[in-house]
């Protein structure tokens, strides 16, 4: 029987009560007395030289408080990049200045040029129209190949060219070349991983506040990691020490990575609050979000797979160009390198794996981590080339994967990581069972009767989550540690507030984290609340991304709770006149082993705060403990996915008929929430595979700048729940964190895009369109039709 | 948006008078105009709301058997009440989403003449008559290219009269993002012949595919359009499909519309 509380139970999400009844407190709900509003005048050119900005007429307009330009920020730091990549020649990456407001040049459509602060937003917008810009348009570089050509227009004039770094990783060239030379078969595939706009439901917001009395600042912002913003903005941009800067990320309506980063608008509102001596608020419009939120993916890749005569993989070599956009966003440099290259072994024991990445500056919006961050890029290319190899060799794509699976753990890959545990055969078998692979032929025949082509797509994936051991990422160039922290504050009557460094912006931490503490203490979950998202309330936190909340911050919470238990046992031992080593905690009762003497949780907590009968000579009053947890390794969730599509051969339209995921997330605390995460992740992956396309024209104009042209997945793009099966019953617990959990937030978005594309190619081949080797995402009707008719 | 005054006349005469003001704009259901205002792409001094004019609302049948729809009638009302013309009711039922259908009006859609809108295909495909406060305009004379119509400044679409065909169907292939018609084909079979109107495809806006009309007039069957094609020249080419693809879809959607109409 399923549990009804604690670890393994599926209580409904307690935060949903306020979200669904309109009682959420999102950043835009926060209004500070006396606040002014800022409107950013943004560049409508992709590239231009600023010759002059005349704000005089605008300054005289009604309601205007002050107008800022790049000049006002000359003495202020630029937005920093949090990860320094060292290239294959031993040189550090090029790191151009990233000013809060444009200085000298504009470098992408949406680059902020001026900021108008006014009594009302409409007044700010109207005044911005009166600013006279003298900007000389320069040729834009959009295409990465053209950006790398000698003599190409430079995005940053002070750099030698548009190449940020030229990185190589994994097996050495001599060994890799030899493996390809000796291969019985080589499959080569060139592909694009499409540029995406994350589009969280809530656009970004920032409210800056300054108190002259104390000289302290508060920033309310839509962030996945308020402490990281406090550190980056405080230390690197505005020079505000931590004790004078409070960053609050209240209810945040989705992040998907794009709210990790420190943005210009946050720094602006904080800076302007002091300069104007008034709180300053900015709320992004959806149109602004398209041109100012960091975009995702945008890789162009050539991948080669070498196989021996028995179809064993012998080598993988990839060559990727990764678009950085016009500036380095906070973690942009790490995504195509350490978050992508380290996953290129996939689930397979390929002995040689070499990864080459050139990161390129272009006149486009900066590109950074987006749900999956590097791992979807790795999985997509690897699983597409494996599928293509199976087709070329005429072997079953499931069998080809299976024969190359890693089966012994721990397993050290040629790309630096060590998988602690896994069972890829188990998830594959589970997927086969749930998908009813033997029934596919009949389903295909039924589709064909209706004039449709049916395809089956298979995919395996592995990801590295729970980023990460700080000493390791430090060696790799991270400019931060990646531990997390939690404080468990037990109150006098036994209720508990847990202050966590993780930030919940849809994940359900407020439900899940109490399940863990309740299980450990044997008390009711309703006695426990989570506090997060406010640097003045929580000890520290690196935030939520990379599917790390439970694996890293949850582990810190477990460690802090263990400290609570140890201290509480001492108090109980005192109250029961027994040695604390003889005290057992079960169902919220402390008892002396082998006796009927016991004392309840609430009596112990009360004693801690009313220490009349208390061992004051041995322990302090109170019951509050903090732990920092730095993981020993990444966690490695993995899985096998399958989907069936129907292709309408007359229109090229693809519909997903059935989707199955079999994931191994290790132990699962709340199965319902895990399933919701995977459903959402797969929907996002289907969006990337079939719909989403952030496109620029050759002049750097954003073509898909609104929902009129940028297609987000909707309910009817996703299979009906009856044909949308997510399973997490295969569980190999993580070996190095106390909960044995791995992380589930990104799996769906990582595993699904290649599954869909593999299925489409399979469908086309079944219809005789065997010349179609690959279609780039999004696999839109027009692209499918064009591919079918390309002969 | 910029500030403006709003007037809410309750009679057509008052609306016409209000629109005589300089820089006044009529506001139908607002499904295009309100987003345009929000983006500050339009700056009227006065908005004249037509939604309070009872005489411009409703669906009925006239003595000639034509379906008459008031210009201020919402898509949702047409979907529900145009029962004598199921092909038209089905088209209205699939415009946008429920919010759009409960605000957007047939008069607003036809006055705007978005090249990807659904209603122009129905009006042209039915040989409808567009009635305004000053005159009657045959659909064949009304549509004059993308966002262009025969309407004069301040002229209001008060009613649209649709001759009811024997058989009809609208087939829409949706643009994946906006879900407007990437290509939409309206086919209507009348006693004196078949009309085929295409929306979404052409740079000139909605148009009649006369070659298909002729073929279908002699044989109203999907096979009749096999082998017929429109040229990709002059077709819209964008992120969502080339002109060639749109031209191809015109054939596919026409065939499907006929198959469904039979």
Interface residues (C-beta under 8 A of the other chain):
Chain A: X122 X125 X126 X129 X287 X650 X651 X652 X653 X690 X691 X693 X695 X703 X704 X707 X708 X709 X710 X711 X712 X780 X781 X782 X785 X786
Chain B: X2 X3 X39 X40 X173 X176 X177 X178 X239 X240 X241 X242 X245 X248 X249 X252
